[in-house]
Amino acid sequence: MDDFSPSDLKTILHSKRANIYYLQHCRVLVNGGRVEYVTDEGKQSLYWNIPIANTTTVLLGTGTSITQAAMRELAKAGVLVGFCGGGGTPLFSANEVDVEVAWLSPQSEYRPTEYLQAWVRFWFDDAQRLAAAKLFQRMRLERIERTWLNSRVFNDAGFSVPAERLKHLIAEAASRNEAAGDNTMLLTEEARLTKALFKLAVDATGYGDFTRAKRGSGADPANRFLDHGNYLAYGLAATATWVLGLPHGLSVLHGKTRRGGLVFDVADLVKDATILPQAFISAMRGDEEQEFRQACIENLSRSESLDFMIESIKTVADALGDGSQ
């Protein structure tokens, strides 16, 4: 063990790592050679180990601090660190401009260039970039239908939607997506389907009146859980793009110049499929935030969401990067 260094931990495939951490009101530091987070219980400080070899992402919310030594160890282990607001909501600057989650990627780590080269071959062509966005959307739709209809966890929780109604929505969305002439039209269709899925989820759980709030302003449980859960998906998406060596700015749907847009493109592959149903299930069940977060993490892990994200990115890079489309 004396010859074992933290950099060796990167050999563990990210797609097989089990842990995503969201932390609030704590300090992250190195103690006895281990990365730990410290919480205060009255006059007592409690130290909790972070198994960095089995962790993909650490999201730091409000009231957190992290030492330089801890950042160094996390970087050596290939763990992405993200900074966000309370409950996984976006950060806000003083002038209320929405600042999405800020990611610190391990900078000294060697990353593959194969997929980056394939990506840039098509990325500067508007038509090719639109084709890539449509391919992402096709995989998203397939994931939603498969998960909503076949997830034992959701079915056991009483989340059951009419199969024909869902299949009709998916088929209609697929047709509209293929007919979209530009990214704006495709984004409109994406939002249209999500709104319809909210209605399905409301009906399936008996939630009642629901309107999706923006910028973390929702006060009801479903809105708060959606915000929080989505940022767990963003953490996995940021990891997936980093693993394959793709900069977060090379988006195909969420704005060519939007900061970190590719993270949102990739997160959309699993958000509606996995996070959305759990948000309404937990809201109706009266779950606390920690219970909801744990349910999401388990669902993301059980469904191998990170693996799916990585393979989906590879599929797009291979399909568009060889110039065949």
ABEGO torsion letter per residue (X at the ends): XAABBAAAAAABBAAABABBBBBBGBBBBBBGGBBBBBBBBEABBBBBBBBAAABABBBBBBGBBBBAAAAAAAAAAGBBBBBBBBGGBBBBBAAGBBBBBBBBBBAABBBBAAAAAAAAAAAABAAAAAAAAAAAAAAAAAAAAAAAAABAAAAAAGBBBBAAAAAAAAAAAAAAAAABABAAAAAAAAAAAAAAAAAAAAAAAGAEBBBBBBGGABABAAAAAAAAAAAAAAAAAAAAAAAAGBBAABBAAAEAABBGAAAAAAAAAAAAAAAAAAAAAAAAAGBBAAAAAAAAAAAAAAAGAAAAAAAAAAAAAAAAAAGAX
